[in-house]
Amino acid sequence: MTGPAYFITGTDTGIGKTTLSSVIVRALVAKGIRTATMKPVAAGAVMVDGALHNEDVDILVSAANVALPTGLVCPYLLRTPVSPNLSAMQDGRAIDIPHIVDCYRKIRQKADAVIVEGVGGFLVPFSRNTSSADLAEQLELPVIMVVGLKLGCISHALLTAEAVRARGLTLAGWIANRVNPDMAFSDGNIETLENWLEAPRLGTMPYLKSFEGAGHYLDLSLLPGWPK
């Protein structure tokens, strides 16, 4: 366990967590670091060639340079694209956080750096009494927050940051992602968040059709433990 590990969360679903997680993974790989990924819970899997696949999981796996069994990368690959608690219910499964933590520890033994991407927002439910926040608390990793720039993102970001710190976790940094290219006052939103969020802005991602080479928009050296 010589390299960094981070937990990626977001202000909402569909705001670029997976894409930005893969950008961070590729940046570590480019440094020659043995890097693994993990998406503990993925809701919305389809059968391909006799095996369940999820697009987000496949994107993360393709970015990493440590090959792992799907059961470690994504212990809970669920079929229905809804909130994990509801998707797990549809599949007749129960999401067990200790099992996820055990999978993470096994991955940590096989890689020098690990990027763990959460599902949905920080507090998305896993069951009647557990959530993604409980998992993050158990993993005890620095948190990177992706802020999807759209109406309401200021409140969503501040509430997420407050929830992260309430769990005793470190908000290591945040990334502004221009998911809506026509958003009014987007720069003002970023300035407001810089004033209110007590964490460094790692960068602002423009609205891009392709994220090839997108790493140069980020300053990941601001993260604690980032390799030089």
Secondary structure, 3 states (H helix, E strand, C coil): CCCCEEEEEECCCCCCHHHHHHHHHHHHHHCCCCEEEECCEEECCEEECCEEECHHHHHHHHHCCCCCCHHHHCCEEECCCCCHHHHHHHHCCCCCHHHHHHHHHHHHHHCCEEEEECCCCCCCECCCCCEHHHHHHHHCCCEEEEEECCCCHHHHHHHHHHHHHHCCCCEEEEEEECCCCCCCCHHHHHHHHHHHCCCCEEEEECCCCCCCCHHHHECHHHCCCCCC
